[in-house]
Amino acid sequence: AGMANTASGEDGITAGMANTAPREDGITACALKRGNLGAARLVWHAVLSAWRSGTAPRQWRDALGNPVPKPAGDPHNTAKFRKPALVNVEGKVLALPALRQIRAFQEAQVGRNQHGL
């Protein structure tokens, strides 16, 4: 299975990144989105390079996390915490083609009336 074509990758960056959480370098997905096609192409070429080489920068694989206690949970019980993670834009874009292929395979295996069961 290969990487999605350049046009769909750029579209995924400009259309699919609605979050506003900044990355380590302070760049938000919103900034890349507003950078329009030029910014999307730069990110997409970096992602394609990582895909083809089979390696990605460490920063793309790491996520910043800060456990947050659930509203009704015991703040001393770590099992009652949410574990949100901020993943940078490139890492998300790199994962999108694989996610789409997995989702398409999964949907082909599950009948219409099964609702994922």
C-alpha positions in Angstrom: 0.0 0.0 0.0 1.4 3.3 -1.0 1.2 6.8 0.1 -1.8 8.9 -1.1 -1.2 11.1 -4.0 0.1 14.6 -3.6 -3.2 16.4 -4.2 -5.1 14.4 -1.6 -2.2 14.8 0.9 -2.2 18.6 0.4 -6.0 18.6 0.7 -5.8 16.6 3.9 -3.4 19.2 5.4 -5.4 22.2 4.4 -8.9 20.8 5.1 -8.4 18.2 7.7 -6.4 20.1 10.3 -8.8 22.1 12.4 -7.1 22.0 15.8 -5.3 25.0 17.2 -3.0 23.4 19.7 0.6 24.6 19.1 3.4 22.2 18.6 6.8 22.3 20.2 8.0 24.9 17.7 4.8 27.0 18.3 3.3 26.3 14.8 -0.3 25.5 14.9 -2.3 23.5 12.4 -4.3 26.6 11.9 -1.2 28.5 10.7 -0.4 25.8 8.2 -4.0 25.8 7.0 -3.9 29.6 6.5 -0.6 29.2 4.7 -2.7 27.6 2.1 -1.3 25.4 -0.7 2.3 26.6 -0.3 2.5 25.6 3.3 0.7 22.4 2.6 3.1 21.4 -0.1 6.1 22.0 2.1 4.6 19.8 4.8 3.5 17.2 2.3 7.0 16.9 0.7 8.5 16.4 4.2 6.0 13.7 4.9 6.6 11.9 1.6 10.3 12.0 2.2 9.8 10.4 5.7 7.4 7.8 4.2 9.8 6.8 1.4 12.8 6.5 3.7 10.9 4.6 6.4 12.0 7.0 9.1 10.5 10.0 10.7 12.0 12.6 12.9 11.6 11.9 16.6 9.5 15.0 17.1 6.9 13.5 14.7 6.6 10.3 16.8 6.4 12.0 20.2 3.3 13.4 21.7 3.0 15.9 24.5 0.7 14.6 27.1 -0.8 15.9 30.3 -3.1 13.6 32.2 -6.3 15.3 33.3 -8.6 13.9 36.0 -12.1 13.0 34.8 -14.8 15.2 36.4 -16.4 12.5 38.4 -13.2 10.5 39.0 -11.0 10.2 42.1 -8.0 12.6 41.5 -5.8 10.1 43.3 -6.7 7.1 41.0 -4.7 7.3 37.8 -7.2 5.0 36.1 -9.7 7.8 36.3 -7.6 10.2 34.2 -8.0 11.2 30.6 -4.8 11.1 28.6 -5.0 13.7 25.9 -2.0 13.9 23.6 -0.9 16.7 21.3 0.7 15.2 18.2 2.3 17.6 15.7 0.8 18.2 12.2 3.4 16.2 10.3 2.9 13.1 12.5 -0.9 13.3 11.9 -0.5 13.7 8.2 1.9 10.8 8.1 -0.7 8.6 9.8 -3.7 9.7 7.7 -3.0 7.4 4.6 -2.6 4.4 6.9 -5.7 5.3 8.8 -7.7 5.7 5.6 -6.6 2.2 4.4 -7.4 0.6 7.7 -10.8 2.2 7.9 -11.6 1.2 4.3 -10.6 -2.4 5.0 -12.6 -2.4 8.3 -15.7 -1.0 6.6 -15.5 -3.7 3.9 -15.5 -6.4 6.5 -18.4 -5.1 8.5 -21.9 -5.3 7.1 -24.2 -2.3 6.8 -26.4 -3.4 9.6 -23.7 -4.5 12.0 -22.8 -0.9 13.2 -19.3 -2.0 14.0 -20.3 -5.0 16.0 
